Amino acid sequence: MSNHHPVAFTMMMAACIKIAGLMGMSPSVGVALLTVLQMACVASTFGYLSIWVTSRLGVSSRWSWLLVVYFGLSRYRALYSVALWKDPLFSCCLVLMVTMLADAVTGKDSRSSALRLLVFGALALGVMLLRNNGLYICAALFVVLAIAVALDRLGCIAPMKSASRLAVSLGFALVTCLVITGPVYSAMGVVPSEDVESVGIPLAQMARVAALDGDMSESDRSYMNELLPLDRYKEVYHPSIIDPLKWNDDFNSDHLKDGFWAHWASMLSRNPSIYFEAWELQTFGFWAPNVMGADGLPENFHMGVPYNLVADAKASTGVTFRNLLVPLGDDVDVAIGLSAWSISGAVVFWLLMFSAALLVSCGRARLVLPLLPFLLLYGTLFIASPIWYWPRYIVAAQFGLPVVIVVVARGMLSDGRRSENDVVG
């Protein structure tokens, strides 16, 4: 097994396939079982979120049905509930973590218990095990919580009673994750994620210099030639996706361990504008709101692996392809097809940024804490995105927009009024 695709999700799929096998059923039934469980998790998250929003806004729970309709009639969300990616479950864990952080900063977790903290830690563990960038999100969040605790004890900020408890819970989750992904995975013979996965954008910057015949020292030129013959960069380098380069048969990924960052810095000093261009072209879909088609990217679900579009006669998994919608005709694809509209990731990013700026300017900086996991999610992509845009990478922030609305609304209540209609534990 390889942690390129998180082992935790692979094992969930394997468990479902084995359960189906014990009942004498095929691997296809096992995948169907995983799909049903994932649908239940996504639906439960949106159901909880619908009640949570009305509770925290202090309005009647009857209004939660508006959110149920908003979530339930969205083809975009329905497609994520059945997509065989780790992203839907990762997103559910992150959104629920954010609701708990929002409760912490708005004083709604006064009934905080060991069980609540255990749930927070379990959600954080899910975030870390279901996407490889989840570890960095949680580690950064832990640092922020630790700083908040220190400032609280120094009397520099208003007390936030639950910050220390959340930090401890998150700390235990971090340690657990490191134990699982370290000694436990090693004992299982799991191959770690490739080094090239964490240097996608820096590699793209260096490759762009080579492809454009930029300024390089002889040492840099020799290094780049070791990674890939210099005359191949013009052909292999693609400005908005690093995969054709890093998965090329002639690319020597082992050479990344031999002074990569020293050569990266050397080439940066000679080609700062080319480096900036390479970063722009590798990330612009996540921050440029005027990108055509980013609100309904037709390749979003088509790019997923495994596909549910084409039967592979050579597949050895035992999972067979069968499109049950064919008898219903082509009109079905129009109604529930694989492309769907959404709020583009770039628009969501600026909504988060403006919300954070608004809260800080109004003296409610502590309310930025629930927005931080989403901003950190974007931050990891600004550093290491393998492609200019793929909505599944930031779908957690799209799902969590109702939480952002609640946090901003609470922040704008100058009297700090709390809801008396708290129906969410």
N, C-alpha and C positions, 0 to 999 in steps of 0.2 A: 504493500500500500504506500501511496505517496500523499504527503500533506499539501501538494499543489492544489488539489481540491480537498478541503478540510476533511480529515479522517472521521470526525464526529458525524458529519452528514452521510458519508459513505457507509459508516457502520449502522446508521439508522435505516438506510435503504437495505443493507444486508440483513438486518434483523427482521424487517418486514418480509423479505423474500424467504427467509428461513421459516418464519411462522407460517407462511402460505405453504411451504414445502411440507411442514409437519402435518398439515391438513390435507395433503395429497394434491395440492393445487400448484399451478405453474408460477414461474418467476413474474409473469405478467400480472398475476393476481397480487403478488407481493408489492409490486410497484403501485398497483391500484390502491392497496391498503395504505401505503405511505402517502399517496395523494389525498386520500380521505382524511387521514390524521392531520395532514398539513392544512387542508381546508378547514377542519375543525379549529385548529390553532389560530388561523387567520381570522375566521369568523368570530371566535371568542375575543380576540384582541379588539376588533372593531366594535363588538357589542359592549365590551367593558369601556372602551373609549367613548362610546356614545353616552353611556350613563355618567362617566367621569366628567365629561365636559359640562353637562347640564348641572350636575351637582356643584362643581367648582364655580360656575357662573351664578349659582344661587337661584336658578329658575326651576320650574316644575319639571319633573322627570318625563312628563308627557312630551316635552320638546325633544327628548332623545330620539324619538321616532323620526324626526327630520334627518338626524345624522344617520340613522339606520338606513333610511332611503338613500341618502347621499352615498354611503358606503356600498349598500346592497345593489344599487342599480348601475354601478360603475363597472363596465367591462374590463377596464384597466386593472382594477383590484381583483376581479374574478380570475383573470388570466394569471395573476401572480399567485393566487391561491392554489393553482394546479401546476404551475411551472416547476419542473424538477431541478430547481436551483436551491442552493443554501440561502439565498438572499431573502426569500419571504420569511423564513423562520428567524433569521438574523434580525430582520427589520422588526418583527413582532417583539423580540426581546429588547431591542433598543428603544422602541416606542414606549413599552411598559416601564423601562428604566427611567425614561424621561418623565413619565407621569409621577413616579415616586420622588424624583428630584424636585418636581414642581410642588408636590405636597410638602416637601421638606422646607422649601424657601417661603412658602405661603402659610406655614404653620398648621397644615392640615394633617400632619402625622403625629399629633400629640398623643395618639394612642399607640405609638410605635412599640412594637413587641419584638421578641426574638424571632418569631415566625416571619414578621414583615422584613426584618433584616436578612433572614435566610433567603427569602424570596428575591430580595434585591441582589444578593450575592449570586444566587442561581441564575438570574437573568443576565448578570454581568458575565458569568462563566459561559452562558450560551452565546453571548455576543463575541467572546474571544475564541470559542471553539468552532463557531460557524462561519467566520470570515477571518482570514489571516490578518487583516488590518484592525480587527476588533481589539487585539491586545494593545495596540498603540493608542486607540481611543480610550480604553479603560485605564491604561497607565497614566495618560495625560490627565484624565479626570481625577484619578487618585491624587496626583500632585496638587491639583487645584483644591481639592477637598482638604488635603493636609495643610496647605497654606491658609485656607479659610479657618481651620481649627486653630492654627498658630496665632493668626491675627485676632481671633475671638478671645483667646486666652490673654493676649497682650492688651485687650481692651480697645483695639483699633477699629473694630467693626461691631455692629449690633449683634447680640448673641444669636446663634443659630444652633439650637440644642442638638439637632439630629446630625449635624455635620460630622462629628467625631464618630458616631455610630455607623453612619454610612461609609466613612473612610475605612473603618475597621472591617466592615463587611466586604467592601471592595478589595481591601488588602488581602483578605483571606482568599477571595476569588482569584486574585492575581497569582498568589502562591500556588493555589490548586491548579490553575491553568499551566503554570511553568512546570509543575511536577508531571502533569499529564502529557504535555507536549515535549517534555524532556525525557526523564527516565522511563516513563510508561511507554511512550511511543518507541523509544529505542529498544526496549525489551520486546516490543511487538514487531520489530523490524521495519518500522515505518521510515520511509525516505523523506527527509525534510524538504520543504518547498525550495525550489531552485534559487540560487543567489541572484540570478538575473531578474527574478520577479520583483525584488526590492530596489532595483536600480534602473527601472524602465525609462524614466524621464532623463536622468543623467546620461544613460547610454544613448538615448535619442539625440541629446544635445551634441555629444561627441560624434555620433554618426552623421549628423547634419554638417558639422565642420568638415568631415572627410568627404562627404558627398558634394559639397560646394567648393572643394579645394581651398578651404580656409587656412589660416596661419597655424602651422604646427612646427614644433621643434623636431629634430631628427629622432629624439627619443620617443616623442608622442607619435610620430609617424610610424616608427617601428612597432610600437605597442598596438596601434590601431590595425596595422597589417597582421599582427599575430591574432587579433580577435577575428578579423575577416580580411581577406586580400583587398588591398586598397582599391583596386579597380572594380570591386563588386559593390561598393557602397552606393554609387549612383543608381544601380539597379535594385538593390535590396532595401535601401532606406525609404520608408514611407512616412511622410511628415506627420500623419495623424494616427498612426498605429505602429507599435514597436514589434508586434508579433512576427511579421515577415522577416525581421532581422534576427530576433533572438531564437527563433525556431528554425532558422536556415541550416541546412546540413553542413555548410562550411563555417558556421559560427563556432568559435572555440570558447564556450562559456567557462571552462576551467581557468582560462587566462584572466578572468575577472578578479581572481584572488591575488594577482601579481601587480600590486601598486595601482589599482584602478583609480582611487580617489586622488592620488598624487597627479596622475595624468589628466584627470578631469579638471583639477584646479589649474594646472598649467595651460590647458586649452581654453579654459574660461578667461584667464587673464589676457589671452590673445584675441578672443572672439566673443566678447560679451553680447553683442547684438545678435549674433547667430544663436547663441545659447538662449537668449530671451525669445527669439522667434520659435525655436524648437519647443520651448516650454508652452508658448501660446498655442501652437498647432497641435500639441498633445493633450491639451486640457480645455480648450475654449468652449466646448459644449457645456461645461459645468459652471461657467461664469459669464458667458456672453449671451444676454437675453434676446438678441436679434438673430439667432441662428434658425434658418428655415428648417422646419420639420422636426425640431427638437421636442415639440409638444405632442407629436404623434409619430415618433420614429418607427417606420415600418419594419426595420430590421430588429427591433428590440427583442421580440420573442423568437423570431426566425434564427437569430444567431445563437440561440441556446443549444447546449449539448447536455444530455442526449436530445436529438430532435424527435418530434412526433409528426414529422412531415413526410418522410420518405422511408420506406421499408428497406433495411439493409440485409440482403440475403446471406451475407457472410458473417453476420453477427453471431457470436458464440455465447451470448448472455442468456439466451432462452426467453428474452423479453421480445414478444412479437408485436408488430404494428397492425392496427386495424382501425380505420376511420369509420366510426359508427354514424357519422353525420352525412355520409355520401348519399344514402337513399333519400335524404330530405332535400337534396338539390343545392344549387349554388347560392340561393338566397340566404341559406343559413350562414355562409361565410360572411355575408354582409352584416348580418345581425350579431353574430358572436364570433367573428373572425379573429385573427391573430394580431391585428393592428387596432390600436385604441388611443383616444386622446387623453392627455394628462397635462398637468401644469409642468412646464419644462424645468429641469433641474436648476438652470441658471436663475430663473425667476424665483424659485424657492430659496436659492442661496442669498439673493439680495433681500428677499423678505426677512430672512433670518438676520442678515447684517443690519438692516434698517431697524428691525425690532430691538436688537441688542443696543444699537446707538440710541434709540428712543428711551429705552429703560435706563440707560446710564445717564442720559441728559436730564431725566426726571428724578434722579437721585435714587433709583431702584436697581442699582447695579447687581445686587444679590439675585435678582430675578433672571439674570442672564444665565445663571448656572444650569437651568433645565434646557436652554438652547445650546449649551456647550457641546453635548455629545453629537448633535447634528453638524455643528460647525467643525468639530474635530473629524467627523466623517468626511466632509469636504476637504479638510486639510490633508488627510492621507492621500486623497486623489490628486490634489494639487502637487504633491510630492512624487507620487508613484503611479499615476494612472497609466494603464497600458494602451488606452485608446481615447480619442477626443471626446467621446460621450457614449455612455451606455446607461440608460435610466436605472437598471437594476442595481447599480452601484450606490445610488442615492435614494432609492425608493423609500427607505426608512424616513427620510426627511419629508417626502411627499405624504406618506401616511400620517406623519406626526404634526401636520399643519394645524389641526384643531387644537392641539396642546399649545402651540405657539400663540394662537388667538386667545386662549384662556390666560396664559401668562401675561400677555400684553394688557389684556382687559383688567386683570387683577392689579397690574402695576399702575394703571391709570386711575384706580380708585384711591383718591388721596387719603380717604379715611381708613384705608386698609380693611374695609368691611369684609367680614367672613360670612360665608353662606351658612344658614341654619338648616339647609336641606342636604346634609352630608349623608348620602346613601351609598357611598362607595367606601369599602374598608381600606 
